[in-house]
Amino acid sequence: MFSLTKISITHFKNYEISTFDFDKRIVGIYGQNGIGKTNLLDAIYYCSFAKSYFTSMDSMNIGFHKEGFRIEGFFKSEENNHHVVCLFRPPSKKELFLNQNKYEKLSHHIGLLPSVMIAPDDVSIINEGSEGRRKYIDTIICQLDAMYLQHLIQYNKLLQQRNSLLKNNHHHSIDQTLLEVLSNQLIEPCEYIYHKRTEYLQLLFPFILTFYKQIAQNEENITIQYQSQLQANGYRTLLAQYKEKDLLLQRTQSGIHKDDILFELDGNLFKNIASQGQRKSLLFALKLAEFELLKINKGFAPILLLDDVFEKLDEQRMKNLFDWVCNQNDGQVFITDTHQNRLSESFLQLGIEGQLLELLA
């Protein structure tokens, strides 16, 4: 089993200097709101991705009036032990070490220590715009395909340069040669990303539908569809078709940054008609499908981080979820809640010998 055995946190968010040891597969973390339960899960997530799950600005994660932060994690598996140290010192000095060796590129770390987070605001993946759904897709594939991450970084950089060129130049004076160069450079990463999304989403969608039925315990007619402009044409053709529109609107109107996932319930847009329980069931199905796809491709279960899940589902759906997470899954699970009794009772009902960790002010 792949697991986290110990984590030390220094000046990260509300933590001064704290160390936690974990000796069970299922870990329940409880305490009052604002005590740091979510921040502890985020520190674990940081060890996997070298970034926070909740904010893209590392400076926002530094403790009040501190000069930086440090997170140290100890992971073990049947084959290897991994010692990870994450350091951040303003204004932008971030370093990541694996077994005392410093990474030249942080991206090389992604996928080594896979984890899946489920947090209260994740329902925005379903309820809000397409950006959150693309992020959901990218988070999965980046842990499975190192080249995908490199192409995604390259695509976003070139897209930003092309948009800047379009924005800062009037139609009659734009540098057409530079525009053509940037357009041509976008084609390879765009088409690579599209093909990988197509490949992995074909594997992911059946898992989502299966988990939805298990959690909701019904036969609702849910359909999922990947939507991309590249399904109709290659990117070179799309760039030519949209060139005049790009010049007029001063922004690139075609590409994989326009991709989306469409969820429908009985032929209607899911978010328009679904109940709160249905939305939450679909959210958990999305995340457990992510977990399962990572597990199959990695050969071991990623760490599962469940933040405040008791507030999201009714009792029956919660029982269905916990049975799979704790009994049918063999990976390490961290669960936060405000009530010790609720965690204890859940462990008892499922026959789990879990670890209970109280956070105090």
C-alpha positions as CSV (number, residue, x, y, z in Angstrom):
1,M,0.0,0.0,0.0
2,F,1.1,3.5,-0.8
3,S,0.7,5.7,2.3
4,L,1.8,8.8,4.1
5,T,3.4,7.9,7.5
6,K,4.4,11.4,8.8
7,I,4.1,15.0,7.9
8,S,5.8,18.1,9.4
9,I,4.4,21.6,8.7
10,T,6.1,24.8,9.4
11,H,4.5,28.3,8.9
12,F,2.0,26.9,6.4
13,K,-1.3,28.7,6.7
14,N,-2.4,28.6,10.4
15,Y,0.3,26.1,11.4
16,E,3.4,27.3,13.4
17,I,5.4,24.1,13.8
18,S,3.5,20.8,13.8
19,T,4.2,17.1,13.2
20,F,1.6,14.4,12.6
21,D,2.2,10.6,12.5
22,F,-0.2,8.3,10.7
23,D,-0.3,4.6,11.5
24,K,-3.6,3.5,10.0
25,R,-5.1,3.2,6.5
26,I,-8.1,5.3,7.5
27,V,-7.4,8.5,9.3
28,G,-10.2,10.7,10.8
29,I,-9.3,14.2,11.6
30,Y,-11.6,16.2,13.8
31,G,-11.8,19.6,15.5
32,Q,-13.7,22.9,15.5
33,N,-14.1,24.9,12.3
34,G,-11.1,27.0,11.5
35,I,-8.7,24.8,13.5
36,G,-6.7,23.7,10.5
37,K,-8.3,20.4,9.3
38,T,-8.6,21.6,5.7
39,N,-5.1,23.1,5.8
40,L,-3.6,19.7,7.0
41,L,-5.2,18.0,3.9
42,D,-3.9,20.8,1.7
43,A,-0.3,20.2,3.1
44,I,-0.6,16.6,2.1
45,Y,-1.9,17.6,-1.3
46,Y,1.1,20.0,-1.6
47,C,3.5,17.1,-1.2
48,S,1.9,15.5,-4.3
49,F,1.6,18.5,-6.6
50,A,4.0,21.1,-5.2
51,K,1.1,23.5,-5.0
52,S,-2.0,24.2,-2.9
53,Y,-5.4,22.7,-3.9
54,F,-7.1,26.0,-3.0
55,T,-4.9,28.8,-4.2
56,S,-2.4,29.3,-7.0
57,M,-0.5,32.0,-5.1
58,D,2.1,30.4,-2.7
59,S,2.4,33.7,-0.9
60,M,-1.2,33.3,0.3
61,N,-0.1,30.1,2.1
62,I,2.5,31.6,4.3
63,G,1.6,32.0,8.0
64,F,0.9,35.5,9.2
65,H,4.0,37.6,9.6
66,K,6.3,34.7,8.6
67,E,9.0,34.7,5.9
68,G,8.0,31.4,4.1
69,F,6.8,27.9,4.8
70,R,8.1,24.3,4.8
71,I,6.3,21.0,4.4
72,E,8.0,17.7,4.9
73,G,6.3,14.4,4.0
74,F,7.3,10.8,4.5
75,F,5.7,8.3,2.2
76,K,6.1,4.6,1.9
77,S,5.1,1.8,-0.5
78,E,5.9,-1.8,-1.0
79,E,8.9,-0.9,-3.2
80,N,10.1,2.5,-2.1
81,N,10.2,5.1,0.6
82,H,10.0,8.8,-0.4
83,H,11.0,11.8,1.6
84,V,9.6,15.0,0.2
85,V,10.5,18.6,1.3
86,C,8.6,21.6,-0.1
87,L,10.1,25.0,0.6
88,F,8.8,28.5,-0.4
89,R,10.5,31.8,0.3
90,P,9.1,35.0,-1.1
91,P,9.0,36.6,-3.5
92,S,8.9,33.5,-5.7
93,K,11.6,31.1,-4.5
94,K,10.1,27.6,-4.4
95,E,12.1,24.5,-4.1
96,L,11.2,20.8,-4.0
97,F,13.4,17.9,-2.8
98,L,12.9,14.2,-3.2
99,N,15.1,12.0,-1.0
100,Q,17.4,15.1,-0.5
101,N,17.7,15.6,-4.3
102,K,16.5,18.9,-5.6
103,Y,14.2,18.9,-8.7
104,E,15.3,21.0,-11.6
105,K,11.7,21.3,-12.7
106,L,8.8,21.0,-10.3
107,S,6.7,19.3,-13.1
108,H,9.0,16.3,-12.9
109,H,7.4,15.4,-9.5
110,I,3.8,15.3,-10.7
111,G,2.4,11.8,-10.7
112,L,5.0,10.2,-8.4
113,L,2.8,10.5,-5.3
114,P,-0.7,10.6,-6.6
115,S,-3.6,12.0,-4.5
116,V,-7.2,12.9,-5.0
117,M,-8.9,15.7,-3.0
118,I,-12.7,16.2,-2.5
119,A,-13.5,19.6,-1.0
120,P,-16.7,21.6,-0.3
121,D,-16.4,23.9,-3.3
122,D,-15.7,21.2,-5.8
123,V,-19.4,21.1,-6.8
124,S,-18.4,24.1,-9.0
125,I,-17.0,21.6,-11.4
126,I,-20.6,20.7,-12.2
127,N,-22.4,24.0,-11.5
128,E,-20.1,26.6,-13.1
129,G,-18.1,27.2,-16.3
130,S,-15.9,24.9,-18.3
131,E,-12.6,26.0,-16.8
132,G,-13.2,23.9,-13.7
133,R,-14.0,20.8,-15.8
134,R,-10.8,21.3,-17.9
135,K,-8.8,21.6,-14.7
136,Y,-10.4,18.3,-13.5
137,I,-9.4,16.5,-16.7
138,D,-5.9,18.0,-16.7
139,T,-5.2,17.1,-13.0
140,I,-5.9,13.5,-13.9
141,I,-3.9,13.2,-17.1
142,C,-0.9,15.2,-15.8
143,Q,-0.4,12.4,-13.2
144,L,-0.5,9.8,-15.8
145,D,1.4,11.3,-18.8
146,A,4.5,13.5,-18.2
147,M,4.5,14.7,-21.8
148,Y,0.9,15.9,-21.4
149,L,1.9,18.2,-18.7
150,Q,4.8,19.6,-20.8
151,H,2.5,20.1,-23.8
152,L,0.0,21.8,-21.5
153,I,2.6,24.2,-20.1
154,Q,3.8,25.0,-23.6
155,Y,0.3,25.5,-25.0
156,N,-0.7,27.9,-22.2
157,K,2.5,29.9,-22.7
158,L,2.0,30.2,-26.4
159,L,-1.7,31.0,-26.1
160,Q,-0.9,33.8,-23.7
161,Q,1.7,35.2,-26.1
162,R,-0.7,35.0,-29.1
163,N,-3.5,36.6,-27.1
164,S,-1.1,39.4,-26.0
165,L,-0.2,40.0,-29.6
166,L,-3.8,40.1,-30.7
167,K,-4.7,42.5,-27.8
168,N,-1.8,44.9,-28.2
169,N,-2.0,45.4,-31.9
170,H,-4.7,47.0,-34.1
171,H,-6.0,44.9,-37.0
172,H,-4.1,47.0,-39.6
173,S,-0.7,47.0,-37.8
174,I,-0.5,43.5,-36.3
175,D,2.8,41.6,-37.0
176,Q,1.4,38.9,-39.3
177,T,4.6,37.0,-39.4
178,L,4.8,36.7,-35.6
179,L,1.1,35.7,-35.5
180,E,1.8,33.0,-38.0
181,V,4.8,31.7,-36.1
182,L,2.8,31.5,-32.8
183,S,-0.1,29.9,-34.5
184,N,2.1,27.2,-36.0
185,Q,3.8,26.5,-32.7
186,L,0.4,26.0,-31.0
187,I,-0.7,23.2,-33.3
188,E,1.5,20.3,-32.0
189,P,0.7,20.8,-28.2
190,C,-3.0,21.5,-29.0
191,E,-3.5,18.3,-31.0
192,Y,-1.5,16.2,-28.5
193,I,-3.6,17.4,-25.6
194,Y,-6.8,16.8,-27.6
195,H,-5.9,13.2,-28.5
196,K,-4.9,12.4,-24.9
197,R,-8.1,13.9,-23.5
198,T,-10.1,11.8,-25.9
199,E,-8.2,8.7,-25.0
200,Y,-8.4,9.1,-21.2
201,L,-12.0,10.4,-21.1
202,Q,-13.2,7.3,-23.0
203,L,-11.8,5.3,-20.0
204,L,-13.0,7.7,-17.4
205,F,-16.7,8.2,-18.4
206,P,-17.8,4.6,-17.7
207,F,-16.3,4.8,-14.2
208,I,-18.2,8.0,-13.5
209,L,-21.5,6.4,-14.5
210,T,-20.8,3.3,-12.4
211,F,-20.0,5.3,-9.3
212,Y,-23.0,7.6,-9.7
213,K,-25.3,4.6,-9.7
214,Q,-23.5,3.1,-6.6
215,I,-23.8,6.3,-4.6
216,A,-27.2,7.4,-5.7
217,Q,-28.6,3.8,-5.7
218,N,-30.8,4.4,-8.7
219,E,-31.0,4.0,-12.5
220,E,-31.2,7.7,-13.5
221,N,-30.4,8.3,-17.2
222,I,-27.1,10.2,-16.9
223,T,-25.0,10.9,-20.1
224,I,-21.6,12.4,-20.4
225,Q,-20.0,13.9,-23.6
226,Y,-16.6,15.4,-24.3
227,Q,-16.9,18.5,-26.4
228,S,-14.0,19.9,-28.4
229,Q,-13.7,22.1,-31.6
230,L,-11.0,19.6,-32.7
231,Q,-13.6,16.9,-33.1
232,A,-14.6,18.5,-36.4
233,N,-11.3,19.8,-37.7
234,G,-7.6,19.8,-37.2
235,Y,-6.2,22.8,-35.3
236,R,-4.4,24.2,-38.4
237,T,-7.8,24.4,-40.2
238,L,-9.5,25.9,-37.1
239,L,-6.9,28.6,-36.8
240,A,-7.4,29.6,-40.4
241,Q,-11.2,29.6,-40.0
242,Y,-11.1,31.7,-36.8
243,K,-8.3,34.1,-37.8
244,E,-10.6,37.1,-38.7
245,K,-12.7,36.5,-35.6
246,D,-9.5,36.4,-33.5
247,L,-8.3,39.7,-34.9
248,L,-11.7,41.3,-34.4
249,L,-12.2,40.1,-30.8
250,Q,-8.4,40.3,-30.0
251,R,-8.4,36.8,-28.5
252,T,-7.8,33.2,-29.7
253,Q,-11.3,31.7,-30.2
254,S,-10.3,28.1,-31.0
255,G,-8.3,25.4,-29.3
256,I,-8.4,23.0,-26.4
257,H,-8.9,25.9,-24.0
258,K,-12.5,25.9,-25.2
259,D,-13.0,22.2,-24.4
260,D,-15.8,21.1,-22.1
261,I,-17.6,18.1,-20.6
262,L,-21.4,18.0,-21.0
263,F,-23.4,16.3,-18.3
264,E,-27.1,15.5,-19.1
265,L,-29.9,14.0,-17.0
266,D,-32.8,12.6,-19.0
267,G,-31.7,14.6,-22.0
268,N,-31.5,17.9,-20.1
269,L,-28.5,19.9,-19.0
270,F,-27.7,18.3,-15.6
271,K,-26.9,21.5,-13.7
272,N,-30.3,23.0,-14.7
273,I,-32.5,20.3,-13.3
274,A,-30.5,18.2,-10.8
275,S,-31.2,18.3,-7.1
276,Q,-28.5,19.1,-4.5
277,G,-28.3,15.3,-3.8
278,Q,-27.8,14.5,-7.4
279,R,-25.2,17.2,-7.9
280,K,-23.2,15.9,-4.9
281,S,-23.6,12.3,-6.1
282,L,-22.1,13.3,-9.4
283,L,-19.3,15.2,-7.8
284,F,-18.3,12.1,-5.8
285,A,-18.6,10.0,-8.9
286,L,-16.3,12.3,-10.7
287,K,-13.7,12.1,-8.0
288,L,-13.9,8.4,-7.4
289,A,-13.6,7.8,-11.1
290,E,-10.4,9.9,-11.0
291,F,-9.2,7.8,-8.1
292,E,-10.0,4.5,-10.0
293,L,-8.3,5.6,-13.2
294,L,-5.2,6.6,-11.4
295,K,-5.2,3.4,-9.4
296,I,-5.5,1.2,-12.6
297,N,-2.7,3.1,-14.4
298,K,-0.3,3.4,-11.4
299,G,-0.8,-0.1,-10.1
300,F,-1.6,1.2,-6.6
301,A,-4.3,3.4,-5.0
302,P,-3.6,7.1,-4.6
303,I,-4.2,8.9,-1.3
304,L,-7.8,10.0,-1.0
305,L,-8.4,13.3,0.9
306,L,-12.0,13.9,1.9
307,D,-12.7,17.3,3.4
308,D,-16.0,17.9,5.3
309,V,-17.9,15.2,3.3
310,F,-20.5,14.6,6.0
311,E,-22.1,17.9,5.2
312,K,-22.5,17.0,1.5
313,L,-24.6,13.8,1.4
314,D,-27.6,12.4,3.1
315,E,-27.2,9.4,5.4
316,Q,-27.8,6.7,2.8
317,R,-25.6,8.2,0.1
318,M,-22.9,8.8,2.8
319,K,-23.1,5.1,3.8
320,N,-22.8,4.0,0.2
321,L,-19.8,6.3,-0.3
322,F,-18.0,5.2,2.9
323,D,-18.5,1.5,2.2
324,W,-16.6,1.9,-1.1
325,V,-14.0,4.3,0.2
326,C,-13.2,2.4,3.4
327,N,-14.0,-1.2,2.7
328,Q,-13.8,-1.8,-1.1
329,N,-10.8,0.5,-1.6
330,D,-7.4,-0.5,-0.2
331,G,-5.7,2.9,-0.3
332,Q,-5.1,5.4,2.4
333,V,-7.9,7.8,3.2
334,F,-8.0,11.0,5.2
335,I,-11.4,12.3,6.4
336,T,-12.1,15.6,8.2
337,D,-15.2,16.4,10.3
338,T,-16.2,18.7,13.2
339,H,-17.6,15.8,15.2
340,Q,-15.6,13.0,16.7
341,N,-18.7,10.9,17.4
342,R,-19.7,11.0,13.7
343,L,-16.3,9.6,12.6
344,S,-16.3,7.0,15.4
345,E,-19.8,5.8,14.6
346,S,-19.0,5.5,10.9
347,F,-15.8,3.5,11.6
348,L,-17.7,1.2,14.0
349,Q,-20.6,0.6,11.5
350,L,-18.1,-0.3,8.8
351,G,-15.9,-2.4,11.0
352,I,-12.9,-0.1,10.5
353,E,-10.0,0.2,12.9
354,G,-9.1,3.8,12.0
355,Q,-6.9,6.4,13.5
356,L,-8.7,9.4,15.1
357,L,-6.7,12.6,15.3
358,E,-7.9,15.6,17.2
359,L,-6.8,19.1,16.3
360,L,-6.7,21.6,19.1
361,A,-6.3,25.4,19.2
